[in-house]
Amino acid sequence: MRTRVIFAILACIAIAGCSGGGGVGLGTQNQNSQATQQEIAQAGTEAAFGPVELGSLQVGLFNGDMGVPLSNARAPLTFAAAANGSCNNGIEYTVTPGPGSNQTTYETKYFYDKACANLSKDVLAVATMNSASSETIVRTATTYNLAGLLLTTRKANFSITGAPGDFAAVITGNVYIGTSSSAAVDFGHQFTVAPQSSNVSTIAANSGRVVNNGNPHINESFGHMGVLSNGTMTTDGSGDITFAGSHAGTFFKGPLGALTLSSTPPFTVSGGTELGTNNVSGSVEFNNLCDIVAVSFTGTLWNGDAIAVTSTGTPPGVAINGTITNPSGANVATFSVDQNGNGIITFANGQQALIYDWHVVR
């Protein structure tokens, strides 16, 4: 299976617990004593899912489902092993020239069933070749539950410069929950990828995000920014790609709506209270259908709590599970989501919240 991974994710993911972005935040001084156990769990979970979230955005740049970056070559239909627009084992993939002369529209639909009757996720991307060294992509991904109800809409803008396989990119966007017209998440990610051998590339990245959580039990905004170090992307004999690395980031919190994210890189969070820093390391593996194959990373949060994330199952049915424990080993929170990032977090006090598209939202 070819993992054209989510590459950048890894970058960030590499463990980045990545949610972060480089740069200096403008929050207040460290306020560890002001963070409740539930706030710690919220912030830690957001950091844990950062790498996977970014990977899901970037995998399309490497597996062909948004074409070949900075090339006129359109994505091979072998991406879904099916004819253009037909159902194949739960996936429909369509490539359409236009709407402009220098544009191509890509759409990938993922279904809960192999007969392509119950839609799970619809990814629509319009790629525009501005020049031989400049490309932009406007991508919209919507997810649905088994009843067909809209869960999330993720809008992302890609700006890519360089050459195929050796380029820099900036990704910015928002996540909307259900039919809400207000963004629950603002994110930004900057990365560069450079080939070192036939199967290994290095990755450098910074990223940041702000999550506005209106859950009555939370009702706050959380921010995270950080930088990836020692990032690598490795392709194995079967074509799966593994991202690995280490990520150091900074957490912020504030009243709902109080945090802001810079509009350009390096992405920084401002406002609110600076909680402290975290360090995470590990790896994430993807196949050529954008499916998660394996996740494994561990880290330490600002207050000494430990976080560990692993995966079980086989694609496309992989589950991502995590635990946060305090320095004495006591449970702070546990969480589990499917490969689309939808699931539940359970706090130590027994309260639960829904996770949609890699974010604790309700």
C-alpha positions in Angstrom: 0.0 0.0 0.0 1.4 3.3 -0.9 1.3 5.7 1.8 1.7 8.9 0.3 1.4 10.0 3.5 0.4 12.8 5.0 3.5 14.0 4.9 3.5 17.2 6.3 1.7 15.9 9.0 4.3 14.1 9.9 6.2 16.8 9.7 4.3 18.1 12.3 3.2 14.9 13.2 6.1 13.3 13.5 5.1 13.7 16.6 4.7 16.9 16.9 1.8 16.5 18.9 2.0 18.9 16.5 -0.3 21.4 16.5 2.0 24.0 16.8 3.6 26.7 15.0 6.9 28.4 15.2 7.4 31.8 16.7 6.8 33.5 20.0 3.4 33.7 21.5 2.0 36.8 23.1 0.3 35.2 26.0 0.9 35.9 29.7 3.4 34.2 31.8 3.1 30.5 32.6 0.0 29.8 34.7 0.2 26.1 35.4 -1.7 26.4 38.7 -4.6 28.0 36.9 -5.3 25.0 34.6 -7.8 22.5 35.8 -7.4 18.8 35.1 -10.1 19.0 32.4 -8.3 21.9 30.7 -5.1 19.9 30.8 -6.8 17.0 29.1 -8.4 19.3 26.5 -5.1 20.9 25.6 -3.2 17.6 25.7 -5.7 15.9 23.4 -5.5 18.7 20.9 -1.7 18.4 20.8 -1.9 14.6 20.4 -4.1 14.9 17.4 -2.2 17.7 15.7 0.1 15.4 13.7 -2.7 13.3 12.4 -4.8 16.3 11.5 -2.0 17.8 9.5 -1.2 14.5 7.9 -4.7 14.2 6.6 -4.3 17.6 4.9 -0.9 16.8 3.3 -1.3 13.2 2.3 -3.0 14.3 -0.9 0.1 16.0 -2.0 2.0 12.7 -2.1 -0.4 10.0 -3.0 -1.7 11.6 -6.1 -5.3 12.3 -5.2 -4.7 16.0 -5.7 -2.4 15.5 -8.7 1.4 15.8 -8.7 2.4 19.1 -7.0 4.0 21.6 -9.3 3.5 19.4 -12.3 0.9 19.3 -15.1 0.6 15.5 -14.5 -2.9 14.7 -13.3 -3.4 12.0 -10.6 -3.2 8.5 -11.8 -6.5 6.6 -11.5 -4.6 3.9 -9.8 -5.0 6.0 -6.7 -8.4 4.3 -6.2 -7.7 1.4 -8.6 -10.9 2.3 -10.5 -12.2 4.0 -13.6 -12.8 7.8 -13.3 -15.9 8.3 -11.1 -16.8 4.7 -10.5 -17.2 2.9 -7.1 -14.3 0.7 -6.1 -14.3 -0.9 -2.7 -15.9 2.0 -0.9 -14.1 4.9 -2.8 -15.1 7.0 -5.7 -12.3 9.1 -7.4 -13.0 11.7 -10.1 -10.5 13.9 -12.0 -12.0 16.7 -14.1 -10.2 19.3 -16.2 -11.1 22.9 -15.3 -12.9 25.0 -14.5 -10.0 27.2 -15.8 -7.5 26.3 -18.5 -4.8 25.9 -15.9 -6.9 24.1 -13.3 -7.9 20.5 -12.4 -10.7 19.5 -10.1 -10.2 16.4 -7.9 -12.9 14.7 -5.8 -12.5 11.7 -3.6 -15.5 10.2 -1.8 -15.1 7.7 1.0 -18.0 5.6 2.0 -18.9 3.5 5.1 -19.7 0.6 2.9 -17.9 -1.1 -0.1 -21.0 -0.5 -2.3 -20.6 3.3 -2.0 -24.1 3.9 -0.6 -23.4 5.6 2.7 -21.0 8.6 2.4 -18.5 9.1 5.1 -16.2 11.8 3.7 -16.2 14.0 0.6 -12.9 15.8 -0.4 -13.1 18.3 -3.3 -9.9 20.1 -4.4 -9.3 22.6 -7.2 -5.6 22.8 -8.1 -4.3 25.8 -10.1 -0.9 25.9 -11.8 0.1 29.5 -11.7 3.6 28.8 -13.1 6.1 26.0 -13.4 7.1 26.7 -9.8 3.9 27.9 -8.2 0.6 26.1 -7.5 -2.4 26.8 -5.3 -5.1 24.4 -4.1 -8.4 25.1 -2.6 -9.7 22.1 -0.7 -13.0 21.4 1.1 -13.6 18.2 3.0 -17.0 17.4 4.6 -17.6 14.4 6.9 -20.9 12.7 7.7 -22.2 10.2 10.3 -24.0 7.0 9.3 -27.3 8.8 9.4 -26.1 11.2 6.7 -25.9 14.2 9.0 -23.2 16.8 8.4 -20.5 16.6 11.1 -17.7 18.9 9.9 -16.6 21.1 7.0 -12.9 21.7 6.7 -11.7 24.4 4.4 -8.0 24.6 3.5 -5.9 26.7 1.1 -2.5 25.5 -0.1 0.3 27.7 -1.5 3.1 25.6 -3.0 6.4 26.7 -4.5 9.5 24.8 -5.8 9.7 21.7 -7.8 8.0 18.2 -7.7 9.2 16.4 -4.6 11.3 19.3 -3.4 9.1 22.2 -2.4 7.8 24.5 0.4 4.1 24.9 1.3 1.9 27.0 3.5 -1.6 25.6 4.5 -4.2 27.7 6.2 -7.8 27.1 7.0 -10.7 26.6 9.3 -13.0 23.8 10.6 -16.7 24.3 11.0 -18.9 22.0 13.2 -22.2 20.9 11.7 -24.1 23.8 10.1 -22.4 26.5 12.1 -21.1 29.5 10.2 -18.5 30.3 12.8 -15.2 28.5 12.7 -14.4 26.2 15.6 -10.8 25.9 14.6 -8.3 28.2 12.9 -5.1 26.5 11.7 -1.9 27.3 9.9 1.1 25.1 8.8 4.3 25.8 7.0 6.7 23.1 5.8 9.5 22.2 3.5 10.3 18.8 2.1 13.7 17.9 0.6 14.8 14.5 -0.8 17.8 12.9 0.8 17.8 9.5 -0.9 15.4 7.4 -3.1 13.2 6.7 -0.1 13.9 9.3 2.6 13.1 13.0 2.7 13.7 15.5 5.4 11.0 17.8 6.7 11.1 21.1 8.5 7.9 22.7 9.8 6.1 25.1 12.1 2.4 25.3 12.8 -0.2 26.7 15.0 -3.9 26.6 15.8 -6.7 28.0 17.9 -9.7 25.9 19.0 -12.8 27.5 20.3 -14.6 25.0 22.5 -18.2 26.1 23.3 -18.9 22.9 25.3 -20.7 24.2 28.5 -18.3 22.1 30.5 -15.3 23.8 28.8 -16.4 27.1 27.2 -12.8 28.3 26.5 -10.3 28.7 23.6 -7.1 26.7 23.5 -4.1 27.5 21.4 -0.9 25.5 20.5 2.1 26.4 18.4 5.4 24.7 17.8 8.3 23.6 15.6 9.2 20.2 14.2 12.8 18.9 14.5 14.5 15.9 13.0 11.5 15.3 10.8 11.7 12.6 8.2 9.5 10.9 5.6 10.4 7.4 4.7 8.8 5.2 2.0 9.0 1.4 2.5 8.9 -1.3 -0.1 5.2 -1.5 -0.2 4.9 2.3 -0.8 3.7 3.1 2.7 5.1 6.4 4.1 6.1 6.9 7.7 6.6 10.4 9.2 8.8 10.6 12.2 10.3 13.4 14.3 10.1 15.5 17.5 7.9 18.5 18.2 8.3 21.1 20.9 5.2 23.4 21.4 3.6 25.9 23.7 0.0 25.8 25.0 -2.4 28.7 25.6 -5.9 29.1 27.0 -8.3 32.0 27.4 -12.0 32.9 27.5 -14.0 31.7 24.5 -12.9 33.7 21.5 -9.9 35.4 23.2 -7.1 33.7 21.3 -6.0 34.6 17.8 -3.7 33.0 15.2 -1.4 34.9 12.9 -2.4 34.9 9.3 1.1 34.2 8.0 4.0 32.0 9.0 5.7 31.5 11.3 2.3 30.8 12.9 1.9 32.2 16.4 -0.9 32.3 19.0 -1.6 35.6 20.8 -3.9 36.5 23.7 -4.9 34.5 26.8 -2.6 32.8 29.2 0.5 30.8 28.3 0.2 27.4 30.1 3.6 26.0 29.3 5.5 23.7 26.8 5.3 20.1 25.7 7.6 17.7 23.9 6.3 14.8 21.8 8.0 12.3 19.5 6.9 9.3 17.4 5.6 8.3 14.0 2.6 8.0 11.8 2.2 5.8 8.8 -0.3 6.2 5.8 -1.1 4.2 2.7 -1.9 5.4 -0.8 -5.6 5.7 -0.1 -5.0 8.3 2.6 -5.8 5.6 5.2 -4.0 5.6 8.5 -1.9 2.4 8.9 -0.3 3.0 12.3 0.2 5.7 14.9 2.7 5.6 17.8 4.0 8.5 19.8 4.6 9.6 23.4 5.2 12.9 25.1 5.2 15.0 28.2 2.9 18.0 28.8 3.8 21.2 30.6 2.7 20.0 34.1 4.5 16.7 33.9 1.5 14.7 32.7 2.4 11.9 30.1 0.5 11.3 26.9 0.6 8.2 24.8 -1.2 7.5 21.5 -1.4 4.2 19.7 -3.5 2.5 17.0 -5.3 -0.8 16.6 -6.9 -2.5 13.6 -6.2 -2.4 9.9 -7.0 0.2 7.3 -9.5 1.6 6.7 -10.8 0.5 10.1 -7.9 1.7 12.3 -8.8 3.2 15.7 -6.5 5.8 17.3 -6.5 5.5 21.1 -4.8 7.7 23.7 -4.3 8.2 27.4 -3.2 11.1 29.6 -1.8 10.3 33.0 -0.4 12.5 35.8 3.1 12.1 37.2 1.7 9.5 39.8 0.3 7.4 37.0 -3.4 8.3 37.7 -5.8 8.7 34.8 -6.5 12.3 33.6 -8.3 11.3 30.4 -8.7 8.6 27.7 -9.9 9.1 24.2 -10.6 7.1 21.0 -11.4 8.1 17.5 -11.8 6.5 14.1 -9.5 7.4 11.1 -11.6 10.5 10.4 -10.9 11.8 13.8 -14.4 11.3 15.2 -14.9 9.8 18.7 -15.2 10.5 22.4 -12.9 11.7 25.2 -13.7 10.7 28.8 -12.3 12.8 31.6 -11.2 11.5 35.0 -14.3 13.0 36.6 -16.5 10.8 34.3 -17.7 13.6 32.0 -17.4 13.1 28.3 -17.1 15.2 25.2 -17.4 14.6 21.5 -14.4 14.7 19.2 -15.0 15.8 15.6 -12.3 15.9 13.0 -9.5 15.7 15.5 -10.9 18.3 17.9 -12.8 18.2 21.2 -15.9 20.2 20.3 -18.9 19.3 22.4 
